[in-house]
Amino acid sequence: MRRILTYGTFDLLHWGHIHLLKRARALGDYLIVAASTDDFAVRAKHQKAPYHQFQTRCDMLEAVRYVDLVIGESTWEQKVDDIRRYHVDTVVMGSNWKGSGRFEYLRDYCDLVYLPHTPGMSTNKIRRDLLADAVTVPGSLPNEPAPVTTQLTALPRTA
């Protein structure tokens, strides 16, 4: 049995995530997904706080048919332990991590595969698009609070 492992925050689960998980699962028989804890996403990965809490993201990932097991990712350093504990054959990551010291050293422990991102799809793009829609269509629902437009300028401008 070939075991595959991937890491990510998987906030605002979208087609790009599903596409990655489907392709990762196709590389083996068993897919393990390590979801970043809320603290790790903010403290170590320097991300905006996830919209969905850790347990909710885990529940969503568990509902995806390609995923066999969801574990937590709370440190950069846990990867070798994860590979050993779960008898991982291949770590799969998005191509944005290619060449990164965060993953390249794993080649000493298992295969490492980078999959291309789904064009035009990212969590940051979804956040920007939703904020832009909120700004252009304010008050579309009765008693809806006004959008916090200061968040729009704080988001990165890359996809």
C-alpha positions in Angstrom: 0.0 0.0 0.0 1.4 3.4 -1.0 0.8 6.1 1.5 0.7 9.8 0.4 1.0 12.8 2.8 0.2 16.4 2.1 0.2 19.5 4.2 -1.8 22.7 4.2 -4.2 25.1 5.9 -7.1 24.2 3.6 -9.1 27.2 4.7 -12.1 28.1 2.6 -12.0 24.7 0.9 -12.2 25.2 -2.8 -11.8 23.5 -6.2 -8.0 24.0 -6.1 -7.8 22.1 -2.9 -10.0 19.3 -4.1 -8.0 19.1 -7.4 -4.8 18.8 -5.4 -6.2 16.1 -3.1 -7.6 14.2 -6.0 -4.2 14.2 -7.8 -2.4 13.4 -4.6 -4.6 10.4 -3.9 -4.1 9.1 -7.5 -0.4 8.7 -6.6 -1.1 6.1 -4.0 -3.6 4.0 -2.1 -4.0 6.0 1.1 -4.0 9.8 1.5 -3.1 11.5 4.8 -3.8 15.3 5.0 -2.0 17.3 7.7 -4.1 20.4 8.3 -2.4 23.4 9.9 -3.6 24.2 13.4 -5.0 27.7 13.9 -2.0 28.7 16.0 0.5 27.3 13.5 -1.1 29.0 10.5 -0.8 32.4 12.2 2.4 32.1 14.2 4.7 30.0 12.0 3.2 30.4 8.5 2.4 34.1 9.0 -1.0 33.7 7.5 -4.2 35.6 8.2 -6.2 33.7 10.9 -8.1 31.0 9.2 -11.8 31.7 8.6 -12.8 28.2 9.7 -11.5 26.9 13.0 -9.1 23.9 12.9 -11.7 21.2 13.8 -14.1 22.5 11.2 -11.4 22.4 8.5 -10.6 18.8 9.6 -14.3 17.8 9.4 -14.5 19.3 5.9 -11.3 17.5 4.8 -12.6 14.2 6.3 -15.8 14.6 4.1 -13.7 14.6 0.9 -13.7 11.2 -0.6 -10.0 11.3 -1.6 -8.9 11.7 2.0 -8.4 8.7 4.3 -6.9 10.4 7.4 -6.6 13.9 8.7 -3.9 14.9 11.2 -2.8 18.2 12.7 0.2 20.1 11.6 1.5 22.2 14.5 5.2 22.6 13.7 7.5 22.7 10.7 9.7 20.1 12.3 7.1 17.3 12.7 7.3 16.1 9.1 9.9 13.4 9.5 8.0 12.1 12.5 4.8 12.1 10.5 6.6 10.2 7.7 7.8 7.5 10.1 4.7 7.3 12.2 2.3 6.8 9.2 4.8 4.9 7.0 4.6 7.5 4.2 6.0 6.7 0.8 5.4 10.2 -0.8 4.9 13.7 0.3 2.9 15.8 -2.1 2.9 19.6 -2.1 1.8 22.4 -4.4 4.3 23.7 -6.8 4.7 27.0 -4.9 6.8 25.0 -2.4 9.2 23.6 -5.0 12.8 24.1 -4.0 11.8 25.2 -0.5 14.0 24.1 2.4 10.8 23.4 4.3 10.3 20.2 2.1 13.4 19.4 0.0 15.1 17.6 2.9 12.2 15.1 3.0 13.8 13.4 -0.1 16.1 11.6 2.4 13.0 9.9 3.9 10.5 9.4 1.1 9.6 10.5 -2.4 8.6 14.2 -2.8 6.3 15.4 -5.6 5.2 18.9 -6.4 1.9 19.3 -8.2 1.0 22.4 -10.2 -1.6 24.8 -8.8 -5.0 25.0 -10.3 -4.8 28.1 -12.5 -6.7 31.2 -11.3 -7.7 29.6 -7.9 -6.4 30.4 -4.4 -7.9 31.2 -1.0 -6.5 34.7 -1.2 -8.2 35.3 -4.5 -11.5 34.1 -3.1 -11.1 36.4 -0.1 -10.4 39.4 -2.4 -13.3 38.6 -4.7 -15.7 38.3 -1.8 -14.5 41.5 -0.3 -14.8 43.3 -3.6 -18.3 42.0 -4.0 -19.2 43.2 -0.5 -17.9 46.6 -1.2 -19.7 46.9 -4.6 -23.0 45.5 -3.3 -23.4 46.9 0.2 -26.5 46.2 2.2 -27.9 43.6 -0.2 -29.6 41.8 2.7 -31.8 43.5 5.3 -30.0 44.1 8.6 -26.7 43.0 7.0 -23.7 44.8 8.7 -21.6 47.0 6.5 -18.4 45.3 5.2 -15.1 46.0 6.9 -13.4 47.5 3.9 -10.1 48.0 5.7 -9.5 44.2 5.2 -9.5 44.7 1.4 -6.3 46.7 1.5 -4.6 44.3 3.9 -4.9 41.3 1.5 -2.1 40.5 -0.8 -2.6 41.4 -4.5 -1.2 38.1 -5.9 -3.3 35.0 -6.8 
